[in-house]
Every structure is written in C-alpha cells, then in structure tokens.
Amino acid sequence: MRAVITVIGKDTVGILASVSAVCAEHHINVLEVTQSILQDMFAMIMMVDLKKSTLPFPEFSDQLSQLGEKMGLAIHTMHEDIFNSMHKI
C-alpha cells in the first residue's frame, strides 16, 4: 500500500526531516519527494510505501496531523487510491 503525504505551511528548518523521521520510526519507506518554497511558503508532496509499517494507517495519519499542528503546518495523508480517484477527470 502506498500513500501520499502533503505538507503546506510557513517555511522553517526541519520540516522534511521531521516528517521523514516519523516515517522512519514506523518503517515507512519514502519513495519520492517533491518540494517547493514560494516566497516564505513551504509545499511538499511525498509518496510513501506502507508495506512494512509498524503502525496502522489511521494512526500514522493522525500522528502526522498532530506533528503538523505542533509545527504550524497542514499535513494530510491519504491512501494512493483515494488520491488518484480525486484527481481523475
């Protein structure tokens, strides 16, 4: 199973490291990352592989959301199939 993580918020040091650390802690492999900084706004999309995850998907999603709240960011995690369905014409 793969998932898409989106992160948006004011640019600060350590955003990528913090999100990646949560993934690594639960054996979630980061497959791809794209990020941009637009003026002082940070935007990132990550594709992750959850096959070896030690945490159920809803709990992983909640943990990233809580990290986002703590860091003043919007972090959303969704299953790849839902992401793809939302973006089909």
Buried (B, 14 or more C-beta within 10 A) or exposed (E): EBBBBBBBBEBEEEBBEBBBEBBEEBEBBBEEBEEEEEEEEBBBBBBBBBEEBEBEBEEBBEBBBEBBEEBEBEBBBBBBEEBEEEEEE
